[in-house]
């Protein structure tokens, strides 16, 4: 076994020592030029980087024996993931190494927003002794809303409760059981805005979370609220925060991340003494860097020694023949997972995946992983075949797979059923058809449909089965430039509530959805984005 590990960027000496103890030859080549990296990587089994060294397709083309890339940190923008995947190289990061560091920085910001430490310090350094201008407040008995109850959010909540704060949690995917374990109260977003004295965000930046805290959000908040973001720039709309600080709606705030980094010298954010700004220091502690260094060394050593692959960003490599056999079903299962997540109206507590017919002879573990990856694709960062089960478990969602012997009309069929916290169940079934092995959704909650999940998106409506309703829906979609690629209608009996499905070339905007919901005979509207 090739034992050479190229360490292209500095990591903790403890990480380097761990690799040596595990029998690996370490080559520390800090500050190497791209050409030097290409030469050094030729006979390396693994390479470890931070953010400085770029692992491009050109570098990978020189890597004749490379099996793994380790990133000592979370972001992998400096690694060409598609090129690594094509070459069969597993890419791993260290997502847990900075959890405590970021949580503690968040709490530091909260404390600085409560007691004006930074401002008082600056005053004294400027030769002034002024006690009256720096009156603060206390955290005890205040209400903190944590938006996003992942690893970091949970650590912030733990610290807040130690200070005597009441913690509200907004996280659409957090179950009541998990919330009870954490000691927090689940609330809707609007309720969090209205009730909180302090608000902190710990969510990935997605289409759903971008500008989550905007002008409308600030209008809902208490006068004197304090707001903090050490997660991702863009979750708080900076222009809205500026106006809220000007008006006094926000008493204090703290930011470690920004819509554009580095922060522009003429940014209006710099004008407010009650806004504490730090230059993206979330993971900048000695302990976090040491933790990341040790963790990246461990995952590299395990991967090269034939152990479990952890924190993988790309899929574990399997032989080409096996992938050819199962890939259509993997695609189907990912689509069913994202489908059921997007049509669920309540928090999901359990996913049950049932495999019928010949699918019992296929590696259902990979298919179950695909369902989980699809379920997480719109709601979690870097969900993949390795980390998806852990992410589901952290959310408190149980996952069960069953090889069913029940008869169906199909030679093989997959059904994904979501059980929600109030007892509601949602089921979606799919098959793979034809010589081209196309995935198809063939049933939703027992209603027969015909949906191609390879189209951009689908619009699902529950509506009264009345004449003219299809025309009304089509008119609204046309007005909003949404082209209908296909449609499917399903009903239990004449005059009952029907299910109609419209496959669209584009995702309808919020105005189109609101207009559809305003129709008298529409009971429910759901958009499933398959992209």
C-alpha positions in Angstrom: 0.0 0.0 0.0 1.2 3.5 -1.0 1.9 5.3 2.3 2.8 8.8 1.0 0.6 11.7 2.2 1.3 15.1 0.8 0.5 17.9 3.3 0.3 20.9 1.0 -1.0 23.4 3.6 -0.1 23.7 7.3 -2.1 21.7 9.8 -1.7 21.0 13.5 1.6 19.2 14.3 -0.6 16.7 16.2 -2.3 15.7 12.9 1.1 15.2 11.2 2.3 13.1 14.1 -0.9 11.0 14.0 -0.2 10.1 10.4 3.4 9.2 11.2 2.3 7.0 14.1 -0.1 5.2 11.7 2.9 4.4 9.4 2.4 7.0 6.7 5.2 8.9 5.0 4.4 12.6 5.4 5.7 15.2 3.0 5.1 18.7 4.3 5.3 21.1 1.3 3.9 24.3 2.6 3.8 27.3 0.2 4.5 25.2 -2.9 3.7 26.6 -6.3 1.1 24.9 -8.5 3.9 23.4 -10.6 5.6 22.0 -7.4 2.3 20.5 -6.2 1.9 18.8 -9.6 5.3 17.2 -9.2 4.9 16.2 -5.5 1.4 14.7 -6.0 2.5 12.3 -8.7 3.2 9.4 -6.4 1.0 10.5 -3.4 -1.8 8.3 -2.0 -3.4 11.3 -0.4 -3.1 15.1 -0.2 -4.2 17.3 2.7 -5.0 21.0 2.1 -6.6 23.9 3.8 -7.8 26.8 1.6 -4.5 28.0 0.1 -3.6 25.1 -2.3 -5.8 24.5 -5.3 -6.5 21.0 -6.3 -7.6 21.6 -9.9 -8.2 19.2 -12.7 -4.7 19.9 -14.0 -3.2 18.9 -10.6 -5.4 15.8 -10.5 -4.3 14.8 -13.9 -0.8 14.5 -12.5 -1.9 12.4 -9.5 -1.2 8.8 -10.7 -1.8 7.0 -7.4 -4.1 9.4 -5.5 -6.9 7.8 -3.5 -8.1 10.6 -1.2 -8.1 14.4 -0.6 -8.5 15.8 2.9 -9.7 19.3 3.5 -8.8 20.6 7.0 -11.9 22.7 7.3 -15.4 22.8 5.8 -15.3 24.6 2.5 -14.1 22.7 -0.6 -14.1 25.5 -3.1 -10.4 25.0 -3.8 -11.0 21.4 -4.9 -12.4 20.3 -8.2 -15.0 17.8 -6.9 -16.2 16.6 -10.3 -12.7 15.9 -11.5 -11.9 14.1 -8.3 -15.0 12.0 -8.5 -14.3 11.1 -12.2 -10.8 10.0 -11.1 -12.3 7.9 -8.3 -10.7 10.0 -5.6 -12.7 10.5 -2.4 -12.8 14.0 -1.0 -13.3 14.5 2.7 -13.6 17.5 4.9 -13.8 18.2 8.7 -17.3 19.6 9.4 -17.3 19.2 13.2 -13.9 20.7 14.0 -15.2 24.3 14.2 -18.5 23.6 15.9 -17.5 24.9 19.4 -15.4 27.7 18.0 -18.3 29.1 16.0 -20.8 28.6 18.8 -18.4 30.4 21.3 -17.9 33.3 18.8 -21.6 33.6 18.4 -22.0 33.8 22.2 -19.2 36.4 22.3 -21.1 38.5 19.9 -24.3 38.1 22.0 -22.4 39.2 25.1 -20.9 42.2 23.3 -24.4 43.1 22.1 -25.6 43.0 25.7 -22.8 44.7 27.5 -21.0 47.3 25.2 -17.5 45.8 25.9 -16.0 46.7 22.6 -17.2 50.3 22.7 -16.0 50.8 26.3 -12.6 49.3 25.5 -12.2 51.7 22.5 -13.2 54.6 24.7 -10.6 53.9 27.3 -7.9 53.3 24.7 -8.8 56.8 23.4 -8.1 58.3 26.8 -11.7 58.6 28.0 -13.2 57.4 31.4 -16.9 57.3 30.7 -19.1 54.9 32.8 -22.4 56.5 32.1 -22.4 55.9 28.3 -22.0 52.2 28.5 -24.9 50.9 30.4 -25.8 47.3 29.4 -28.4 44.7 29.9 -28.5 41.1 31.1 -29.1 37.8 29.3 -31.0 36.2 32.2 -34.7 35.7 31.5 -34.3 37.0 27.9 -35.8 35.0 25.0 -33.3 33.8 22.4 -34.5 32.5 19.0 -32.1 30.2 17.3 -32.8 29.9 13.6 -31.3 26.5 12.6 -30.8 23.8 15.3 -27.9 21.9 13.8 -24.6 21.2 15.6 -23.7 24.8 16.1 -27.2 26.0 16.9 -27.5 23.3 19.5 -24.2 24.4 21.1 -25.4 28.0 21.2 -28.7 26.9 22.8 -26.8 25.0 25.5 -24.8 28.0 26.4 -27.8 30.3 26.4 -29.7 28.1 28.8 -26.7 28.1 31.1 -27.1 31.9 31.2 -30.8 31.6 32.2 -32.2 32.3 28.8 -35.4 30.8 27.3 -34.6 29.3 23.9 -37.0 29.2 20.9 -35.9 27.0 18.0 -37.0 27.6 14.4 -36.0 24.6 12.3 -38.6 23.0 9.9 -36.8 19.7 10.2 -36.3 19.4 14.0 -38.7 16.9 15.6 -40.4 17.4 18.9 -38.4 14.5 20.4 -35.1 16.1 19.5 -36.3 19.5 20.7 -37.3 18.0 24.1 -33.8 16.5 24.4 -32.2 19.9 23.7 -34.6 21.7 26.1 -35.9 24.1 23.4 -39.3 25.1 22.2 -40.1 24.7 18.5 -41.8 27.7 17.0 -42.7 29.0 13.5 -40.5 31.7 12.0 -43.0 34.5 12.4 -43.5 33.6 16.1 -39.7 33.6 16.6 -39.4 37.1 15.2 -42.3 38.4 17.4 -41.2 36.8 20.7 -37.4 37.0 20.7 -35.2 39.5 22.5 -32.2 38.0 20.7 -32.0 36.3 17.4 -29.1 34.2 16.0 -28.9 32.3 12.7 -27.2 29.0 12.1 -28.5 27.8 8.7 -26.9 27.2 5.3 -27.3 29.9 2.7 -29.9 28.5 0.3 -32.7 30.0 -1.9 -35.0 29.5 1.1 -32.7 31.1 3.7 -31.4 34.0 1.6 -32.6 37.3 3.1 -34.6 35.3 5.7 -34.2 38.3 7.9 -35.3 41.2 5.7 -37.4 44.4 6.1 -40.6 42.4 6.8 -38.9 40.3 9.4 -37.6 43.4 11.2 -41.1 44.9 11.2 -42.3 41.8 13.2 -39.6 42.1 15.8 -39.7 43.8 19.2 -38.2 47.3 19.5 -34.8 46.8 21.0 -34.2 43.3 19.5 -30.5 42.1 19.2 -29.5 40.2 16.0 -26.4 38.1 15.2 -25.0 36.2 12.3 -21.9 34.0 12.5 -23.3 31.5 9.9 -23.4 32.6 6.3 -23.5 36.1 4.7 -26.8 36.8 3.0 -29.2 35.3 5.5 -29.6 38.8 7.0 -30.3 41.4 4.4 -27.6 44.0 5.2 -29.6 47.0 3.8 -32.5 46.0 6.0 -30.3 45.7 9.0 -28.8 49.2 8.4 -32.3 50.7 8.4 -33.3 48.8 11.5 -30.2 50.1 13.3 -31.0 53.6 12.2 -34.6 53.5 13.4 -33.6 51.9 16.7 -35.7 48.8 16.1 -32.4 46.9 16.6 -30.6 47.8 19.8 -27.4 46.0 18.9 -26.1 43.5 16.4 -23.1 41.4 15.6 -21.8 40.0 12.3 -18.9 37.7 11.4 -20.1 37.0 7.9 -21.2 39.3 5.1 -22.9 39.3 1.7 -19.6 40.1 0.1 -16.2 39.5 1.7 -14.0 41.2 2.6 -16.4 43.9 3.8 -16.1 47.0 1.6 -14.4 50.0 3.1 -17.4 52.2 2.4 -19.9 49.7 3.7 -22.7 51.5 5.7 -22.4 48.7 8.3 -19.1 50.3 9.5 -21.0 53.5 10.7 -22.8 51.9 13.7 -21.0 51.7 17.1 -23.7 49.3 18.4 -22.8 46.8 15.6 -19.8 44.6 16.4 -18.0 43.4 13.2 -15.5 40.6 13.0 -13.7 39.4 9.8 -15.1 35.8 9.5 -13.4 34.4 12.6 -15.8 31.5 13.2 -13.1 28.7 13.0 -10.1 30.9 14.0 -9.2 29.3 17.3 -6.1 27.3 18.2 -8.4 24.4 19.4 -10.5 24.4 16.2 -7.4 24.4 14.0 -5.9 21.6 16.1 -9.2 19.7 16.0 -9.4 20.0 12.2 -5.8 18.9 11.8 -6.3 15.8 13.9 -9.7 15.0 12.2 -8.4 15.3 8.7 -5.4 13.1 9.6 -7.8 10.5 11.0 -10.1 10.4 8.0 -7.2 10.2 5.6 -5.5 7.4 7.6 -8.8 5.4 7.8 -9.6 5.8 4.1 -6.1 4.7 3.0 -6.2 1.8 5.4 -9.4 0.4 4.1 -11.5 1.6 7.1 -14.8 3.6 7.0 -14.9 6.6 4.8 -16.1 9.6 6.8 -17.2 13.1 5.9 -17.1 12.3 2.2 -18.1 15.2 -0.1 -18.4 13.0 -3.2 -19.8 9.5 -3.5 -17.7 6.5 -2.5 -16.4 4.9 -5.7 -17.9 1.6 -6.7 -17.0 -0.5 -9.8 -18.4 0.6 -13.1 -20.6 -2.5 -13.7 -22.4 -2.2 -10.4 -23.0 1.5 -10.9 -24.4 0.8 -14.3 -26.9 -1.6 -12.8 -28.1 0.5 -9.9 -27.7 4.1 -11.1 -31.3 4.3 -12.5 -32.7 3.3 -9.1 -30.3 5.6 -7.3 -31.7 8.5 -9.4 -35.2 7.4 -8.7 -34.7 7.1 -5.0 -33.0 10.6 -4.8 -36.0 12.1 -6.6 -38.5 10.3 -4.3 -36.6 11.6 -1.3 -36.6 15.3 -2.4 -40.3 14.8 -3.5 -41.6 13.7 -0.1 -39.6 16.4 1.7 -41.1 19.2 -0.3 -44.7 18.1 -0.1 -44.7 17.4 3.6 -46.6 20.1 5.4 -45.6 19.0 8.9 -42.3 18.0 10.5 -41.3 14.5 9.5 -40.4 12.0 12.2 -39.8 8.9 10.2 -39.1 7.8 6.7 -40.1 4.3 5.6 -38.7 3.0 2.3 -40.3 -0.1 0.9 -38.8 -2.1 -2.0 -41.0 -4.4 -4.0 -40.3 -7.2 -6.4 -36.8 -7.6 -7.9 -35.4 -4.7 -6.0 -34.9 -7.1 -3.1 -31.9 -8.4 -5.0 -30.3 -5.0 -5.3 -28.1 -3.3 -2.7 -30.9 -1.5 -0.9 -28.4 0.2 1.4 -27.2 2.4 -1.4 -30.8 3.1 -2.5 -31.8 4.0 1.1 -28.8 6.4 1.3 -30.0 7.9 -2.0 -33.5 8.6 -0.5 -31.9 10.3 2.5 -29.6 12.3 0.3 -32.5 13.4 -1.9 -34.5 14.3 1.2 -31.7 16.5 2.5 -30.7 18.0 -0.8 -32.8 21.2 -0.3 -32.3 21.6 3.4 -28.7 20.7 4.4 -25.2 21.5 3.3 -23.1 18.9 1.6 -25.5 16.0 2.0 -24.0 12.9 0.5 -24.0 9.1 0.7 -21.7 9.1 3.7 -23.0 11.8 5.9 -26.8 11.7 5.1 -27.6 9.1 7.8 -25.9 11.1 10.5 -27.7 14.3 9.4 -31.0 12.5 9.4 -30.3 11.1 12.9 -29.3 14.6 14.1 -32.7 15.9 12.9 -34.4 13.2 14.9 -35.7 11.5 11.8 -35.9 7.7 11.9 -35.2 5.8 8.7 -36.4 2.3 8.0 -36.1 0.2 4.9 -38.3 -2.8 4.2 -38.1 -5.5 1.5 -41.8 -6.1 0.9 -43.3 -9.3 -0.4 -46.6 -7.7 -1.3 -47.9 -8.0 -4.8 -47.9 -4.9 -7.0 -48.6 -4.3 -10.7 -44.9 -3.7 -11.3 -41.9 -5.9 -11.4 -40.1 -3.5 -9.1 -41.3 -0.4 -7.2 -40.0 1.9 -4.5 -42.4 3.6 -2.0 -41.2 6.3 0.3 -43.5 7.1 3.2 -43.1 10.0 5.6 -44.7 9.9 9.0 -45.2 13.4 10.4 -45.4 14.5 14.1 -49.2 14.8 14.2 -49.8 11.4 12.6 -50.1 12.5 9.0 -48.6 10.1 6.5 -47.4 11.0 3.0 -46.4 8.4 0.5 -44.8 8.6 -2.9 -44.1 5.7 -5.2 -41.9 5.3 -8.3 -40.6 3.0 -10.9 -37.9 2.8 -13.6 -39.3 2.2 -17.1 -38.2 1.5 -20.6 -34.8 0.7 -22.3 -33.6 4.1 -21.2 -34.4 3.3 -17.6 -36.3 6.5 -16.9 -37.4 7.2 -13.3 -41.2 7.8 -13.0 -43.4 8.9 -10.1 -46.6 6.8 -10.4 -48.5 7.5 -7.1 -48.9 10.2 -4.5 -50.8 9.3 -1.3 -52.5 6.5 -3.2 -53.5 8.7 -6.1 -52.3 7.4 -9.5 -50.2 10.0 -11.3 -47.6 10.1 -14.1 -44.7 12.4 -13.3 -41.3 12.7 -14.9 -39.0 13.8 -12.1 -36.3 14.7 -14.6 -38.3 17.8 -15.6 -37.4 21.0 -13.8 -40.3 21.0 -11.3 -43.8 19.8 -10.7 -46.8 21.7 -9.2 -49.2 19.6 -7.1 -52.7 20.8 -6.3 -55.5 19.4 -4.3 -58.7 20.9 -5.8 -62.4 20.5 -5.9 -63.3 18.4 -8.9 -65.4 21.1 -10.7 -65.6 22.1 -14.3 -63.3 24.9 -15.4 -60.7 24.5 -12.7 -58.0 23.3 -15.1 -58.6 26.3 -17.3 -58.2 28.7 -14.3 -55.0 27.0 -13.3 -53.6 27.1 -16.8 -54.5 30.8 -17.2 -52.6 31.7 -14.1 -49.5 29.7 -15.0 -49.5 31.2 -18.5 -49.8 34.7 -17.1 -46.7 34.1 -15.1 -44.7 32.6 -18.0 -44.8 29.0 -16.6 -44.9 26.6 -19.5 -46.7 23.3 -18.9 -44.6 20.3 -20.1 -47.2 17.7 -19.0 -50.1 17.3 -16.7 -51.8 14.5 -14.8 -55.2 14.4 -13.1 -56.4 11.9 -10.5 -59.5 11.6 -8.4 -61.1 8.9 -6.3 -64.7 9.6 -7.6 -66.6 12.2 -9.5 -67.0 15.4 -7.6 -64.5 14.6 -4.9 -61.3 16.4 -4.1 -58.9 15.7 -7.0 -55.1 15.7 -7.3 -53.7 17.5 -10.3 -50.0 17.6 -11.3 -48.5 20.1 -13.7 -44.9 19.4 -14.9 -43.3 22.8 -15.6 -40.2 24.1 -17.4 -39.6 26.8 -14.7 -40.3 27.2 -11.0 -43.3 29.4 -10.5 -42.7 32.5 -8.4 -44.4 33.4 -5.2 -47.0 35.6 -6.9 -48.1 32.8 -9.1 -48.4 30.4 -6.1 -50.4 33.0 -4.1 -52.7 33.6 -7.0 -53.3 29.8 -7.3 -54.0 29.5 -3.6 -56.6 32.3 -3.8 -58.8 30.3 -6.2 -62.0 29.2 -4.4 -61.7 25.6 -5.4 -58.0 25.1 -4.5 -57.3 23.2 -1.3 -53.6 23.0 -1.3 -50.6 24.0 -3.5 -47.1 22.4 -3.4 -44.1 23.0 -5.6 -41.5 20.2 -6.0 -38.2 21.5 -7.4 -36.3 18.5 -8.9 -33.2 20.5 -9.8 
